[in-house]
Amino acid sequence: MATVNPFKFVQETRAEIAKVVWPTRREVLLTTVMVFILAAITAVFFSLVDIAIKSGLQAMLTVFGS
């Protein structure tokens, strides 16, 4: 089993973190807004599908129900 040098581990971790390309504030803001917009569009779409299915089932029950 190899011994682990904590100092070397921290040094290597900092070197790896320095390589990360962090997004700018503008990029974070734009992607956040895009996520909220797409979530709203998806919610509206599935609400309309739900209403259509509900209306279709009610119509079928009215026609074929007793």
N, C-alpha and C positions, 0 to 999 in steps of 0.2 A: 504494500500500500504506500502510495506516495504521500509525502508530507506537504501540507498546504501552507504557503507563506501568506499570512493575512495582508501584509504590506503590499506584496506583489499583486494579490487579488484586487485590492482597492485601486492600485495604480493601473492595472489592465482595464478595470471597470470604467475608470475615468477616461481612459483613452478611447474606449468604445463609445461612451456617451458623447464624446467630443466629435465623433464621426456622424452623429445623427443630424439630419437636416430638419430643423424644426420649422413648422409652417408659420407664416406671418400672421399677424392679427387679422389682416384683411381676408386671407385665405380661410381662416377659421370662421370668421363671420359669414362669408359667402357660403361655405359648405353647410353651416348650421342653418342658414335661411333656406337653402335648397332642401335640406332634410325636412324642415317644417312644412314647406310648400308641398313636397311630394307626399308627406304623411296626410296632409289635408286633402289632396287630390284623391289619394287612395281611400280615405274615409268616406268622401262623397261618392266615389264609384261603388264601394260596397254597400253604402246606404241605398243607392238607387237600385242596385241588383236585389237587395233584400226587399225593397218596396215592390219591385216588379214580380218577384217570386210570390210574395204575400198576396198581391192583387190577382195573379194567375190562379193561385190555389183557392182563393175566395170565389173567383168566378167559376172554377170547376165545381166547387162544392154547391154553389147556387144552382148550377145547371143539372148536375148529377145527384145532388143530395136529396134527401127525402122531405 
